[in-house]
Amino acid sequence: MARTKTPNPETPEPKPASCEVCRGTGEVSRTVQVGRKRRTVGHQTGLCLNCLGSGEAPE
């Protein structure tokens, strides 16, 4: 006879809240502009200074 699985008595830990600035990715992007008329040429990503790249909301 097959054994029945018993539920795990441990409850899973709640996920930490994600950072509002980077939405949990740890990176933010800025628009890069060049020239005298400041035309947009692309985006540059960098470390989120609010959560320091962890993606979790600071306390």
C-alpha positions as CSV (number, residue, x, y, z in Angstrom):
1,M,0.0,0.0,0.0
2,A,1.3,3.5,-0.9
3,R,2.1,5.9,1.9
4,T,0.3,9.2,1.9
5,K,2.3,12.4,2.0
6,T,2.0,14.4,5.2
7,P,2.0,18.2,4.9
8,N,5.2,19.9,5.9
9,P,4.6,21.4,9.4
10,E,6.9,24.3,8.7
11,T,5.3,27.4,7.1
12,P,7.2,29.1,4.3
13,E,8.9,32.4,5.1
14,P,7.1,35.4,3.7
15,K,8.9,37.1,0.7
16,P,10.6,40.4,1.6
17,A,9.0,43.5,0.1
18,S,10.6,44.6,-3.2
19,C,12.2,48.0,-3.6
20,E,9.8,50.6,-5.0
21,V,12.5,52.4,-7.0
22,C,13.9,49.4,-9.0
23,R,10.8,47.1,-8.5
24,G,13.0,44.4,-7.1
25,T,15.5,44.1,-9.9
26,G,18.4,45.9,-8.2
27,E,19.1,48.1,-11.3
28,V,17.8,51.4,-12.5
29,S,18.2,52.9,-16.0
30,R,18.9,56.5,-16.9
31,T,18.4,58.1,-20.3
32,V,21.7,59.0,-22.1
33,Q,21.7,62.3,-24.0
34,V,24.4,63.6,-26.3
35,G,25.1,66.7,-28.4
36,R,24.3,70.3,-28.1
37,K,20.6,69.7,-28.7
38,R,20.7,66.9,-26.1
39,R,19.2,64.1,-28.3
40,T,18.4,60.8,-26.6
41,V,20.6,57.9,-27.8
42,G,19.8,55.2,-25.3
43,H,19.6,54.0,-21.7
44,Q,22.4,53.1,-19.2
45,T,21.7,50.8,-16.3
46,G,23.3,51.1,-12.8
47,L,23.0,50.0,-9.3
48,C,19.9,51.0,-7.3
49,L,21.1,53.4,-4.6
50,N,17.9,52.9,-2.5
51,C,18.4,49.1,-1.9
52,L,22.1,48.9,-3.0
53,G,21.3,46.2,-5.6
54,S,19.6,43.7,-3.3
55,G,16.1,44.3,-4.7
56,E,14.6,44.3,-1.2
57,A,12.9,47.3,0.4
58,P,15.1,49.0,3.0
59,E,13.7,49.2,6.5
